[in-house]
Amino acid sequence: QVQLVESGGGLVQAGGSLRLSCAASGRNFSPNAMAWYRQAPGKQRELVASISSGGITNYADSVKGRFTISRNNAKNTMYLQMNSLKPEDTAMYYCNLDRRLYPAADYWGQGTLVTVSS
């Protein structure tokens, strides 16, 4: 069974940091570009950051300079280091393949909730 499992969310004050993890099982995702997404209450899911198989990264303007995406292909795991968190970063965070390249990718897990208090 192929799974992506997110973890690392929590409640943090504005200005704080969290590190999210995305652990893959069931297949090797190292050849694939992957991404973090988030969905805030009442809003559509949005792309936060992406990383290619070779480590090239891209970020949404809203998180550029504050978030860092990385991956450890040997561990089949991806990370999102989030610094200088803002209340508007509050959302459920999900990992998946980069759906701009793999539109049919449907490896959505349960997500991990990030809540930033002001």
C-alpha positions as CSV (number, residue, x, y, z in Angstrom):
1,Q,0.0,0.0,0.0
2,V,1.4,3.3,-1.1
3,Q,1.2,6.0,1.6
4,L,2.4,9.5,2.4
5,V,2.1,10.3,6.1
6,E,2.5,13.8,7.4
7,S,3.6,14.7,10.9
8,G,5.1,17.6,12.9
9,G,2.2,20.0,13.1
10,G,1.1,21.7,16.3
11,L,0.2,25.0,18.0
12,V,2.9,27.7,17.9
13,Q,3.0,31.4,18.6
14,A,3.6,33.8,15.8
15,G,7.3,34.1,15.1
16,G,7.9,30.5,16.1
17,S,9.0,27.5,14.1
18,L,7.9,24.0,13.2
19,R,9.3,21.2,11.1
20,L,7.0,19.0,9.2
21,S,7.8,15.6,7.9
22,C,6.3,13.5,5.1
23,A,7.2,9.8,5.3
24,A,6.6,7.7,2.2
25,S,6.0,4.0,2.1
26,G,5.0,1.4,-0.4
27,R,7.1,2.8,-3.3
28,N,10.2,4.8,-3.9
29,F,9.4,8.5,-4.5
30,S,13.0,9.6,-5.0
31,P,12.6,9.9,-8.9
32,N,9.5,12.2,-8.4
33,A,9.1,15.9,-7.8
34,M,7.2,16.3,-4.6
35,A,5.4,19.2,-2.9
36,W,3.8,20.5,0.3
37,Y,0.3,21.9,0.1
38,R,-2.0,23.6,2.7
39,Q,-5.6,24.2,3.1
40,A,-6.9,26.9,5.5
41,P,-10.5,26.8,6.7
42,G,-12.9,28.0,4.0
43,K,-10.1,28.2,1.4
44,Q,-8.9,26.1,-1.4
45,R,-5.9,23.9,-1.1
46,E,-2.7,25.7,-2.3
47,L,0.8,24.8,-3.3
48,V,3.3,25.9,-0.6
49,A,6.6,24.5,-1.9
50,S,8.0,22.0,-4.3
51,I,11.2,20.1,-4.7
52,S,12.5,18.2,-7.7
53,S,14.1,14.8,-7.5
54,G,17.4,16.6,-7.8
55,G,16.7,19.1,-5.1
56,I,15.5,22.2,-7.1
57,T,13.1,24.1,-5.0
58,N,10.2,26.5,-5.5
59,Y,8.1,28.4,-3.1
60,A,4.8,30.3,-3.0
61,D,5.5,34.0,-2.6
62,S,3.7,34.0,0.8
63,V,6.3,31.7,2.3
64,K,9.4,32.6,0.4
65,G,12.3,33.4,2.8
66,R,10.5,31.7,5.7
67,F,10.0,28.1,4.7
68,T,12.5,25.6,3.4
69,I,11.6,22.4,1.7
70,S,14.1,19.5,1.6
71,R,14.1,15.7,1.0
72,N,16.2,12.7,2.1
73,N,15.8,10.2,-0.8
74,A,17.6,7.5,1.2
75,K,14.9,7.8,3.8
76,N,12.1,8.4,1.3
77,T,11.1,11.4,3.4
78,M,10.5,15.1,2.7
79,Y,10.5,18.0,5.1
80,L,9.2,21.5,5.5
81,Q,11.1,23.8,7.9
82,M,8.8,26.7,8.8
83,N,10.2,29.7,10.5
84,S,8.8,33.1,11.4
85,L,5.3,31.6,11.3
86,K,2.4,33.9,11.0
87,P,-1.3,33.4,11.9
88,E,-2.1,33.3,8.2
89,D,0.0,30.1,8.0
90,T,-2.6,28.3,10.0
91,A,-3.9,25.4,7.9
92,M,-3.9,21.7,7.4
93,Y,-0.6,20.8,5.6
94,Y,-0.4,17.9,3.1
95,C,2.3,16.3,1.0
96,N,1.9,14.7,-2.4
97,L,3.7,14.5,-5.7
98,D,3.9,17.8,-7.4
99,R,0.6,17.8,-9.1
100,R,1.7,20.3,-11.7
101,L,3.7,17.5,-13.1
102,Y,1.5,14.6,-12.0
103,P,-2.1,15.9,-12.1
104,A,-3.5,12.5,-11.3
105,A,-1.4,12.0,-8.2
106,D,-3.7,11.1,-5.4
107,Y,-1.6,10.2,-2.4
108,W,-3.3,12.7,0.0
109,G,-2.9,11.6,3.6
110,Q,-4.6,12.9,6.7
111,G,-2.4,15.9,6.8
112,T,-0.9,17.6,9.8
113,L,-2.5,20.7,11.4
114,V,-0.5,23.8,12.0
115,T,-2.0,26.5,14.2
116,V,-0.3,29.8,14.7
117,S,-1.6,32.0,17.4
118,S,-1.1,35.8,17.4
